[in-house]
């Protein structure tokens, strides 16, 4: 039986670096994107209000084995996990909204492919079990998340998936493979190496230079 919540549901205080439409001084403010017909029109000033905003908590990270380099898959008896893309962004776009990071912060975006290695069995995971570990040894789940379960093994660019503000208690079930687009709010610090973890799989190094 698959053990759920192998890692605690946690989020570092960097979530306070998002400027949400509900108010407060935090690093990403969604703004409506003009349509193609109005490309010369300035962005509207009204904003959207994300829901299910995670509350900041923190906990110590349990000891782990040596992390896998970013170009290599992380494999255990359940999964094969590959980080397809990694980048720092000043803004992130989804569903007609632009989220912009405040000064001193960036969005760390990962495109990830997860394969189910247990043929004939479904896999389930919680968004709270998908996380990064920073240099302060505190883990945090992604602030924005998106997923896509392809049919007939079709390939997609994970970095183009729509995302939303997700809750760590939300679960996802898939049969064979799933693409993930994951976005964290991080301090604009370089160089730094993050560790990416997916449920029970080994950690993967994410270097930022």
C-alpha positions as CSV (number, residue, x, y, z in Angstrom):
1,X,0.0,0.0,0.0
2,X,1.3,3.4,-0.9
3,X,2.2,5.6,2.0
4,X,0.6,9.0,1.8
5,X,2.1,12.2,3.1
6,X,5.6,10.9,3.3
7,X,6.7,14.5,3.7
8,X,4.8,17.1,5.9
9,X,2.7,19.7,4.2
10,X,4.8,22.8,4.6
11,X,5.5,26.2,3.1
12,X,8.2,28.7,3.9
13,X,7.5,32.2,4.6
14,X,8.6,33.2,1.1
15,X,4.9,32.7,0.2
16,X,4.6,36.2,1.8
17,X,6.5,37.3,-1.3
18,X,3.3,37.1,-3.5
19,X,1.2,40.2,-4.0
20,X,-2.4,38.8,-4.1
21,X,-5.4,40.7,-5.2
22,X,-7.0,40.3,-1.8
23,X,-4.5,42.8,-0.4
24,X,-1.3,42.7,1.6
25,X,2.3,43.2,0.6
26,X,3.3,39.9,-1.0
27,X,5.5,39.0,-4.5
28,X,2.9,38.4,-7.2
29,X,-0.1,40.4,-8.4
30,X,-2.4,38.9,-11.1
31,X,-3.5,41.3,-13.8
32,X,-5.8,40.6,-16.8
33,X,-4.0,40.2,-20.1
34,X,-5.5,42.0,-23.1
35,X,-6.8,40.0,-26.0
36,X,-5.0,39.8,-29.3
37,X,-7.4,42.3,-30.7
38,X,-6.4,44.9,-28.2
39,X,-2.7,44.4,-28.1
40,X,-2.1,48.2,-28.1
41,X,-4.4,48.7,-25.1
42,X,-2.8,49.0,-21.6
43,X,-3.4,46.2,-19.2
44,X,-6.6,46.6,-17.2
45,X,-6.2,47.6,-13.6
46,X,-8.7,45.1,-12.1
47,X,-7.2,41.9,-10.6
48,X,-8.3,38.4,-9.9
49,X,-8.4,36.9,-6.4
50,X,-6.8,33.5,-6.2
51,X,-8.4,31.0,-3.8
52,X,-7.1,28.3,-1.4
53,X,-4.0,30.3,-0.6
54,X,-1.7,28.1,1.5
55,X,-0.9,29.3,5.0
56,X,2.8,29.6,5.8
57,X,4.3,26.9,8.0
58,X,7.7,25.4,8.3
59,X,9.3,22.3,9.6
60,X,12.7,20.6,9.6
61,X,13.5,18.4,6.6
62,X,14.2,14.8,7.4
63,X,17.6,13.3,6.5
64,X,17.7,12.1,2.8
65,X,20.1,10.2,0.6
66,X,22.4,11.9,-1.9
67,X,20.3,13.9,-4.5
68,X,20.2,13.0,-8.2
69,X,21.7,15.5,-10.7
70,X,19.0,17.5,-12.6
71,X,19.7,15.7,-15.9
72,X,19.2,12.3,-14.4
73,X,15.8,10.6,-13.5
74,X,15.0,9.9,-9.9
75,X,13.8,6.3,-9.7
76,X,12.4,4.1,-7.0
77,X,9.9,1.3,-7.0
78,X,6.9,3.6,-7.6
79,X,8.1,6.4,-9.9
80,X,10.5,7.6,-12.5
81,X,10.7,11.4,-12.1
82,X,12.4,13.8,-14.6
83,X,12.9,17.5,-14.3
84,X,12.3,18.6,-18.0
85,X,12.9,22.3,-17.5
86,X,14.0,24.7,-14.8
87,X,14.0,28.5,-14.9
88,X,13.6,31.7,-12.8
89,X,10.9,34.1,-13.9
90,X,9.9,37.6,-13.2
91,X,6.3,36.9,-14.1
92,X,4.1,33.8,-14.8
93,X,1.0,33.7,-17.0
94,X,-2.1,31.5,-16.8
95,X,-5.8,31.7,-17.8
96,X,-5.5,35.4,-19.0
97,X,-3.7,36.5,-15.8
98,X,-0.2,37.7,-15.3
99,X,1.4,37.2,-11.9
100,X,4.4,39.5,-11.3
101,X,7.1,38.9,-8.7
102,X,7.9,41.9,-6.4
103,X,11.5,43.2,-6.2
104,X,13.8,40.8,-4.4
105,X,11.8,37.7,-5.4
106,X,11.5,35.4,-8.4
107,X,9.3,32.6,-9.5
108,X,11.2,29.2,-9.7
109,X,9.4,27.2,-12.3
110,X,9.9,23.4,-12.9
111,X,8.5,21.3,-15.7
112,X,8.3,17.7,-14.5
113,X,7.4,14.3,-16.0
114,X,6.4,11.5,-13.6
115,X,6.1,7.9,-14.8
116,X,4.2,5.2,-12.8
117,X,6.5,2.2,-12.6
118,X,3.8,0.0,-10.9
119,X,2.1,-1.3,-14.0
120,X,-1.6,-1.9,-13.5
121,X,-1.8,0.2,-10.3
122,X,-2.9,3.8,-10.1
123,X,-0.7,6.2,-8.2
124,X,-2.0,9.0,-6.0
125,X,-0.1,12.0,-4.5
126,X,-0.9,15.2,-2.7
127,X,0.3,18.6,-3.8
128,X,1.8,18.8,-0.3
129,X,4.1,15.9,-1.3
130,X,5.6,17.9,-4.1
131,X,8.2,20.3,-2.7
132,X,11.6,22.0,-2.8
133,X,14.2,22.2,-0.1
134,X,16.1,25.5,0.2
135,X,19.5,26.2,1.7
136,X,17.9,26.8,5.1
137,X,16.8,23.1,5.2
138,X,13.1,24.0,5.1
139,X,10.8,22.4,2.6
140,X,7.9,24.2,0.8
141,X,5.2,23.0,-1.5
142,X,4.6,24.9,-4.8
143,X,2.4,28.0,-4.6
144,X,1.1,27.5,-8.2
145,X,0.6,24.1,-9.7
146,X,-0.7,22.6,-12.9
147,X,-0.9,19.1,-14.3
148,X,-1.8,17.2,-17.5
149,X,-2.4,13.5,-17.9
150,X,-1.9,12.7,-21.6
151,X,-3.7,10.1,-23.7
152,X,-1.8,7.7,-25.9
153,X,1.6,8.9,-24.5
154,X,1.4,12.2,-26.2
155,X,4.2,14.7,-25.3
156,X,3.6,18.2,-24.1
157,X,5.6,21.2,-23.0
158,X,5.1,21.2,-19.3
159,X,6.1,24.9,-19.1
160,X,3.0,25.8,-21.1
161,X,0.4,24.2,-18.8
162,X,-2.1,26.3,-17.1
163,X,-1.7,26.5,-13.3
164,X,-3.7,27.6,-10.3
165,X,-3.2,28.3,-6.6
166,X,-3.4,24.8,-5.1
167,X,-3.9,23.4,-1.6
168,X,-1.5,20.8,-0.1
169,X,-4.5,18.6,0.7
170,X,-5.5,18.3,-2.9
171,X,-4.7,14.9,-4.4
172,X,-4.1,13.7,-8.0
173,X,-4.5,10.2,-9.3
174,X,-2.9,8.9,-12.6
175,X,-2.3,5.6,-14.3
176,X,0.8,5.9,-16.5
177,X,2.4,9.3,-16.8
178,X,1.6,12.9,-15.7
179,X,3.2,16.2,-16.6
180,X,3.5,18.9,-13.9
181,X,4.1,22.6,-14.0
182,X,5.2,23.8,-10.5
183,X,6.0,27.3,-9.4
184,X,7.5,28.5,-6.1
185,X,8.1,32.0,-4.9
186,X,11.8,32.3,-3.9
187,X,14.2,35.0,-2.9
188,X,16.3,36.3,-5.8
189,X,19.5,34.7,-4.7
190,X,22.2,33.3,-7.0
191,X,24.0,31.0,-7.1
192,X,21.9,28.5,-5.1
193,X,20.9,24.9,-5.4
194,X,17.4,23.7,-4.5
195,X,16.4,20.1,-3.9
196,X,13.2,18.9,-5.6
197,X,11.2,16.1,-4.1
198,X,8.2,14.2,-5.5
199,X,6.4,12.0,-3.0
200,X,8.6,9.0,-2.2
201,X,11.0,9.5,-5.1
202,X,14.7,10.5,-4.5
203,X,15.5,14.2,-4.4
204,X,16.8,16.0,-7.5
205,X,19.3,18.9,-7.5
206,X,18.1,22.1,-9.1
207,X,21.1,24.4,-9.6
208,X,20.4,28.2,-10.2
209,X,23.4,30.2,-11.4
